[in-house]
């Protein structure tokens, strides 16, 4: 996957580049909330997808489905003349150069069965946080590849619904573990962690560890796991119990390139969308995905309809969206 990193430290640079992105012709953008980011933009063009993450520490991370689309974004940095690439990176393509293909692709060279984990709902104001784990073997990996299993972010929800059922038929129900944290519980856990000096990454780590432990109870001989890299790599390891202490845990950016993690991403996304549907029916209002102006409008409508207390039953209250209502 083509990617590039820059550094934009000044608020004016960040805003200038964001404005330039949103003016790219024939490209529609959805703004999402992501921890440690000033903004995250997910774009759709006729020939593929684009993504920009501007971290608060100044790191600008760009990725796209093709080199040409990445070039559309990096070309805009001429409007932010003091942008710098990270130390040791001489060109924007350095993050995806051919020097370290395994690292840039996210693919882990792993033999035998392993557990893949992923989450959904982290960047959505409404709905639960869902962490899923899927245990795969050499045999089921081959079948999942043939089925077309890939990172859920590259699939429509209709495709995910179809793949989910076929995926379960291949791996079996016992090879899937799901940790679903509804908004009310999520808010309570988040507040407890924050009061203890911890953050969302600790909550994610706990969820990933629980999913892994559940599967190890059913498959004690499986001694490997792959998860996306977030925060300190020790977070998940510190949450694993007796069974989990004996596994080899691989954490890597773009871990969804591995079929087991991609399968987990599909399970997590499917269960997240089901959770959103259930909450929409329960409160009689259609809850949209993401964290954008439409989400804010719907949140105001929900408060007007059901009162402020209802918000804590359907939304992740620590998002800045809450303060903007």
N, C-alpha and C positions, 0 to 999 in steps of 0.2 A: 504494500500500500504506500503510495508516494506521500512523503511527509517532510516538513521543514520546521525549524525552530529559529525564532528571532528574539531579541530583547527590545521591548518598548517600555521605558521607565516613566516617561512624562505623561501625565493625564491627557495633555493636548494631543500627543502622538497616538495614544490609544483611541481617543475619540475620532481623530482624523482617519485612522485606518478603518475603524468600525463603520464610519459613515461611507467611506469609499467602497467597502464590501457590500453594503446594503444597496449601493447604486449600480452594482454589476448588472449589465443587461441580461435579460432572459434568465434570471436567477431569483428564486423565491427563498426567503429566509425565515427560520423559526428560531426565536431566541429562547434559550433554556437557562435555568439556574443550576450552577454547579459549584460545589464547595471550593473555596480558594480562588475562584475565578471572578474577575470583574464582569465578564460576559462570556457566553458560549453561543455561537451561531451555527446552526445546521442548515445547509443550503441544498436546494434541488435545482439542477439545470437539465436541459434536454438530453445531455450526454452522460449524466451521472450525478454524484453527490459531492458536497464540499463541507468542511467543518473548520471552524476557527475557535480556539480557546485562548482568551487573554487572561493569564493568571495575575493575581494581585502583586506578585513579586516581580513582575515585568516580563516573564517568559510568555512569548506568543507562540502557540503551537498550531500549525496548519496541517491539514491532511485532506486528501481527495481521492476519488476513485480512479483518477488518471493523472498522468504527468501534465497534460494540457490544462486540466482544471486547476491543478496546483499552481501552474504558472500564471493563471488568471489572477490568483490571490497574491502570490509573491511579487508580481509585477506592480501591484498597487503600493508596495512599500517605498516606491519612489516618492510617494507623497508624505513619507515620514523619513526624511533623509538621514537622521541619526540612528536609525534602526541598526542593531548589531546582531550578528549571528553569535551563538554561544562560543565560549573559548575552545579553540581547536577546530572549529567548523569553518571552512573557508568558503563554502557555497551553501545556498539554501537547501540543496539536495543532500547535504552531508548526513542528515538524519536517516535517509533511506538509500545511501550509497551501497554499492555492491561489495564493500569491504567486509561487512558483517551481516550477510544475508539472514542467518538464523535469528540474530538479535532484532533486526529491523522487521522481520516478518512476524515475529511472535511465536513461531512454531517451535515446540520443544521436541527434541529427538528422544522419544520415550518408547520403551518396549513393554508389551504386556498390558494388563488391565490398569486403569487409573480412574480417578474421580475428577471430573471437571466441575467447577462451580462458577456461577455468575449471578448478577442481581438485576432487578428491574424496578423502576419507580423512584430511584434515588434523585433524579432531577425533575420529578413531577410534583407540583404543589399538592394536587389531589391524589388520593388513593394510597394503598399500602406500599410498604417496601417488601419486596419478595426476593429471597435468596434461594437458588435451586442448586442441587448437586445431581450429577448423573454419572453412574459408574459404567464405563465402556471397556470392551475387550477388543482384541484384534478382529474378531469376527463381526461384532456389532459396529465397530468403526467402519469396516468396509461397507456394510449395509447402509449405514447412516450417510456415508459419502455418496453412495448411489442414489439415495433418497433426495439428496440435494440440501442436506443440513448445512447451514452457514450462520454467521453472526446474525441475530435477530434484528439488529438495527438496519440490516440491508433487505429486510423482508417486510411485506405489508402484513397487517394484522390478519387479513383473510388467509394469506399463505401460512402464517404461523399457526392458525387454527387447524388447518389441514395437516401440516407437518407434525403438530403436537400429537395427534391421534396415531399417526403412522410411527412416530418416534417411540411411543409407549409400546406399540405392538412389537417393535424390534428389540428394545432393551428390557422390557418387562417392568411392571409397576414397582417391583422390589428394588430396581436399580435407580429409582428416582426418589430424592428427598427434597422436601420443600419447607422453607421457614417463611411464613407469611406474618408480617407485623402490621396490623391494622393501624390507622392513623392515631386513634386514642392511645394505644399501647406505645406506638412510636414516639408520640409527644412526651409521654411519661418517662420512657427510657432515655430519650434525648436530654430532657431536663436533668435527670439523675446523673448522666454522664458529664454534662456540662458543669454541674455543681461540684463534680469531682475532678475538674480540670481536664476532662477528656472530650473527644469530638466525634463526629459522624463516622470517621474511619474505625474507631473502636467498636461502634455498633455494627458496622459492616463486617468487621473481623469476627465478632461473636456469631453473627448469622452464618458466615461461611464455615466457621468451625463446627457449629451445630449440624449443618448439612453433611459435612464430612464425617462427623462422629456417627450420625444416623446410618450412613451407608457402611461404615466400618463394622457396625454391629451385625449387619447382614452379610458382609463380605470381608471377614477378618484377614483374609490372605492378600487383599489388595493393599499395597504399601506405597502408592504414589498418588499425588494429586496435583492439579494445575489450577491456578486462579489468576485473575487479572491483578496486576500490581497496583496497589493504592496505599498511600501513606508509608509507614515504616513496615518493612517486610516481616518484622517480628510480631506484628499485631495478631495475625491469624495463629501463628505458632503458640503465642502465649495463651490463647483461648482453647487450644486443643487439650482434651483430657487424656486419660491413660492410653486408650487405643490409638489416638491420633499422634501421640508423641513418637510413635515408631515409624511414621510414614516419612517419605521424602516429598516435601512440598515445593513445587516450582511456581514462582510468581514472575510474570513477565507482562510488559505492555502488549496490547493487542492479543491477549491470550485466546480470544475467540477464533483465532486462526486454527486452533486445535479443535478437532471434531467434538471431543467430550465437553469442552467449554461452550462451544457453539450450541450443542444440544441443551446444555443447562440454560443458556441465554434464551432459547426458545421456550423452554418450560417456564422460566421465570416471567417472561413477557406474557405468555398466555395466561398464567395465573394472575398477573397484575391486571390485565385487561378484564378478566372475569371479576376481579375485585372492584374495579372501577364501575363495571356494569351493575354489580350488586348495590354499591353505594348510591349510584344514580337512581336506581329503582326505589331504594329505601327512603331517600329524601325527596323524590319526585322532581329532580332537576338533573339535566344532562351535564355531567362533569367532564370538562375537556382535559386533554393531556397537556403536559409541558408546564411552563411558567411564563406566561406572556399576557398581553393586554386582554385577550379574550378570557383567560383564566381569571384575571382580576375582576372583570365584569361579572362573571358567573359567581365568583365568591361574594361580591356585593349583593347579588340577587338572592343568594342562599341566606345571607345574614338577614336581609329584609323579609324573607319568607319564613325562616325557622329560628332566627335569633342568633346571637353571637356564640352561644354554647355549641350550636350545631357545627360550627367551623372546626372545632377540635375533634369532631367525629369523622371528618372527611378530608382534612388537610394537614400538612406538615407545618406546624405553626412557626417554626424558626426561620422559614423562608422570609426574605424581605418583603414578599408580596403581602404578608399579614400587616406589616406596618404601613403599607401603602393604601390599604382599604379605606 
